[in-house]
Amino acid sequence: MRLATCLFAAAIALNSLASPVNEAGKPAADDQIDAAEKAPLSPAAAAGHWNDPFVPFKIIGNVYYVGTSHIGAFLVVTNAGHFLLDGALPQSAPQVRANIRALGFDIHDVKYILCSHAHFDHVGGVAALHRASGAKIISGARDRDALESGRVDYGPSADAPFPAVRVDQVVNDDDTLTLGGATMTAHSTPGHTKGCTSWTVPVTGSDGAHHTVLFHCSPTVGGQSLVPEAFPGIINDFRTTFAKVRTLRADVLLGSHAEFFDLVGKRARQTAGDPNAFVDAVALQNLNTDMERQFNEELARQRKPLI
């Protein structure tokens, strides 16, 4: 199944009850957050299994998986507090909190919540997780308005709002955040959203080997219009992102959806005894090449005159 054509179609079906949103620029109130967290998933959402639980585990070094069976959320642990990358769906927040606790960590020690991109299936749970942790919320500069209004105003996800949050700090390309010796580097990778941001962090494996983890925001078109452009410059943004990723070197690929990095298959190999199951020096570039090909095919399809 083509990632570029299927992931967002499933995402939009995932939440037939739209999450309540406050006025633009105002965070969602506690009752709105609670309502969004407790809202039932639609039949399509249940059929898609996107919010099914996944047992949390250590991926490599100080990086842990705390997301659902399909939607990525990650904890980077340090002795000075933790980074949480993404919050999944509004309904996923209790699961993310429980996963952090199951690993022996405390949600109150989360100092930063990094938002990969402003779509409801990745930042829907951020308001609740912020309330639980008091962490600072970080996003790409061009996604700030969407996060603070609780919706993007372009593409299919314009019909899928989420609880609004107040962004404490925006990042641009190559900006860094450091906690307890762990430095997260932001990489601007727009296209999927205007402010889509990927992150890298160096880690040390159990065998003492050094690795670089990349948390990929998302490389898919996601059902958006390229012709005409869903937002001005989207085509150039995608092309800039594919070129940017070709310059990055990372041997542990993680991402906002489990399909991007074969969560199930690699976890099975890790459980079977391979401590380096998630180490793959070619995975990032293979994904980038495949997604660039799918982007070009989709652009050509949209440019083709209707007969």
C-alpha positions in Angstrom: 0.0 0.0 0.0 1.4 3.4 -1.0 2.2 5.5 2.1 1.7 8.8 0.2 -1.9 7.9 -0.7 -3.2 5.9 2.3 -1.8 7.4 5.5 -3.8 10.6 5.5 -7.0 9.1 4.2 -6.9 6.9 7.2 -6.0 9.7 9.5 -9.0 11.9 8.5 -11.3 9.0 9.0 -9.8 8.5 12.4 -11.8 11.1 14.3 -15.3 11.7 13.3 -16.0 13.7 16.4 -13.9 16.9 15.9 -11.8 17.9 18.9 -13.0 21.2 20.4 -10.9 24.2 19.8 -10.7 27.6 21.5 -10.4 30.9 19.8 -7.3 31.3 17.8 -4.2 31.8 19.9 -5.8 30.5 23.2 -5.0 27.1 24.6 -7.9 24.7 25.0 -9.6 24.7 28.4 -9.4 21.7 30.7 -13.0 20.6 29.9 -12.2 20.8 26.2 -9.1 18.7 26.7 -11.0 16.1 28.7 -13.8 15.9 26.2 -11.4 15.4 23.3 -9.5 12.7 25.3 -12.7 10.8 26.1 -14.4 11.2 22.7 -15.0 7.8 21.1 -13.2 6.9 17.9 -15.3 6.6 14.8 -15.9 3.1 13.4 -13.3 3.8 10.7 -10.8 4.7 13.4 -11.5 1.5 15.3 -11.1 -0.5 12.1 -7.8 1.3 11.4 -6.4 0.3 14.8 -4.5 3.6 15.0 -5.0 4.0 18.7 -4.4 0.3 19.6 -1.9 0.0 22.4 1.8 -1.0 21.9 3.9 -2.1 24.8 6.5 0.6 25.4 10.2 -0.3 25.1 13.7 0.9 24.9 14.7 1.4 21.2 18.4 2.2 21.7 20.5 4.2 24.1 18.3 6.7 25.9 15.5 6.6 23.3 12.2 4.9 24.1 9.0 4.2 22.2 5.8 5.4 24.0 3.4 5.7 21.1 0.5 3.6 19.8 0.6 0.7 17.4 0.5 3.1 14.4 1.3 6.6 15.6 4.8 7.4 16.8 5.6 9.1 20.1 9.1 8.9 21.6 10.8 9.7 24.9 14.5 10.8 25.0 15.6 10.4 28.6 18.3 12.4 30.3 19.4 13.0 33.9 18.1 16.6 33.7 14.7 15.8 32.4 13.2 14.3 29.2 12.1 15.2 25.7 8.8 13.9 24.5 8.3 13.9 20.7 4.7 14.2 19.7 1.5 13.3 21.6 -0.5 11.3 19.0 -4.3 11.5 19.1 -6.3 13.3 21.8 -7.5 9.9 22.8 -3.9 8.6 22.9 -2.8 10.9 25.8 -3.7 8.4 28.6 -1.8 5.7 26.8 1.3 7.9 26.3 1.2 8.8 30.0 0.8 5.1 31.0 3.6 4.1 28.7 6.0 6.6 30.2 5.0 5.4 33.7 5.4 1.7 32.7 9.0 2.4 31.7 9.8 3.7 35.1 9.8 7.4 34.2 7.6 10.3 35.5 5.6 12.5 33.2 6.5 15.4 35.5 10.2 15.0 34.4 9.3 15.8 30.7 10.7 19.3 30.1 10.1 19.7 26.4 7.3 18.4 24.1 8.5 18.6 20.5 5.7 18.8 17.9 6.8 17.2 14.6 3.8 18.7 12.7 0.4 20.3 13.3 -1.9 17.4 12.4 -4.4 16.1 14.8 -3.1 12.5 14.9 0.3 13.7 16.1 -0.4 16.8 18.3 -4.0 16.0 19.4 -2.7 14.7 22.7 -0.2 17.5 23.3 -2.6 19.7 25.3 -3.3 16.9 27.8 0.3 15.9 28.0 1.3 19.5 28.6 -1.3 19.8 31.4 0.1 16.7 33.0 3.8 17.6 32.7 4.1 21.4 32.5 6.6 20.9 29.8 7.5 23.6 27.3 5.9 23.1 23.8 8.3 23.4 20.8 7.3 23.5 17.2 8.6 24.5 13.8 8.2 28.2 13.2 5.7 27.8 10.4 3.4 25.5 12.3 3.0 27.8 15.3 -0.2 29.4 14.1 -1.8 26.1 13.4 -1.0 24.7 16.9 -2.2 27.8 18.6 -5.5 27.9 16.7 -6.0 24.1 16.9 -6.2 23.4 13.1 -4.4 23.8 9.9 -6.2 25.8 7.2 -5.2 23.7 4.2 -5.4 20.1 3.0 -7.6 17.3 4.2 -6.6 17.9 7.9 -8.4 21.2 7.8 -11.5 19.1 8.7 -9.7 17.6 11.7 -9.2 20.1 14.5 -7.4 19.4 17.8 -7.1 21.0 21.2 -5.2 24.2 20.8 -1.9 24.8 22.7 0.3 27.8 23.3 3.8 27.3 21.7 6.6 28.3 24.1 9.4 28.3 21.5 9.7 27.9 17.8 12.7 26.3 16.0 14.2 26.8 12.6 16.6 24.7 10.6 19.6 23.5 12.7 18.4 25.0 16.0 19.2 22.9 19.0 17.8 22.0 22.4 20.0 20.5 25.1 19.1 18.6 28.3 21.5 16.6 30.5 24.1 16.2 27.8 21.6 15.2 25.1 21.3 17.7 22.2 18.4 17.5 19.8 18.9 19.2 16.5 16.0 20.5 14.5 15.8 19.9 10.7 13.2 21.9 8.8 11.5 19.4 6.5 8.3 21.2 5.2 5.7 19.9 2.7 3.6 17.6 4.8 2.9 20.8 6.8 4.4 24.2 6.5 6.5 23.8 9.6 7.1 20.0 9.5 10.2 19.5 11.6 12.5 16.4 12.0 15.0 15.9 14.8 18.3 14.1 15.2 20.1 13.1 18.4 23.3 11.1 18.9 23.0 8.0 21.1 25.3 5.2 22.4 24.1 1.6 22.0 24.4 -1.2 24.5 27.7 -2.3 22.8 29.2 1.2 23.2 28.8 2.0 19.5 27.7 5.5 18.5 24.6 6.1 16.4 22.5 9.0 15.2 18.7 8.8 15.6 16.5 10.7 13.2 12.8 11.3 14.0 11.3 11.9 10.6 8.3 14.4 10.6 6.6 12.9 7.5 7.6 12.8 3.9 4.1 12.1 2.4 1.9 14.3 0.3 -0.9 13.1 2.6 -3.8 13.7 0.2 -3.0 17.4 -0.3 -3.5 19.3 -3.5 -0.3 20.0 -5.3 -2.1 21.5 -8.4 -3.3 24.0 -7.3 -1.0 24.2 -4.3 -2.6 23.5 -1.0 -0.5 26.4 0.3 1.9 28.6 -1.6 5.2 27.0 -2.1 4.2 23.4 -1.1 5.9 21.9 -4.2 9.1 23.7 -3.6 8.9 22.8 0.1 8.7 19.1 -0.7 11.6 19.3 -3.2 13.7 21.2 -0.6 12.9 18.6 2.0 14.0 15.6 -0.2 17.2 17.5 -1.0 17.8 18.3 2.7 17.3 14.7 3.8 19.8 13.5 1.2 22.4 15.4 3.2 21.5 13.9 6.5 23.3 10.9 8.0 21.4 8.8 10.5 21.5 5.0 11.1 18.4 4.8 13.3 15.3 5.9 11.5 12.2 6.6 13.5 9.1 8.5 12.5 5.6 9.8 13.1 4.0 6.7 11.7 5.0 3.1 12.5 5.1 2.3 8.8 7.9 4.7 8.1 10.4 2.6 10.1 8.9 -0.9 10.4 8.1 -0.7 14.1 6.5 -4.1 14.3 9.2 -6.0 12.4 12.1 -4.4 14.0 10.7 -4.7 17.5 10.1 -8.4 16.8 13.8 -8.8 15.9 14.8 -6.9 18.9 12.7 -9.1 21.2 14.2 -12.1 19.5 17.7 -11.0 20.7 19.0 -8.4 18.3 20.0 -5.3 20.3 20.7 -3.4 17.1 17.4 -4.3 15.3 16.7 -0.6 14.7 20.1 0.2 13.4 20.0 0.4 9.6 22.4 2.7 7.7 20.3 2.8 4.5 16.8 3.0 5.9 16.6 6.8 5.9 17.8 7.3 2.3 15.7 4.4 1.1 12.6 6.0 2.6 13.6 9.4 1.1 14.1 8.0 -2.4 10.8 6.1 -2.3 8.8 9.1 -1.0 10.4 11.5 -3.6 9.4 9.0 -6.3 5.8 8.9 -5.0 5.7 12.7 -4.7 6.8 13.1 -8.4 4.3 10.5 -9.5 1.5 12.3 -7.6 2.6 15.7 -8.9 2.5 14.3 -12.5 -0.9 12.8 -11.9 -2.3 16.1 -10.6 -0.8 18.0 -13.5 -2.3 15.7 -16.1 -5.3 17.4 -17.7 -8.7 15.7 -17.1 -10.0 14.0 -20.2 
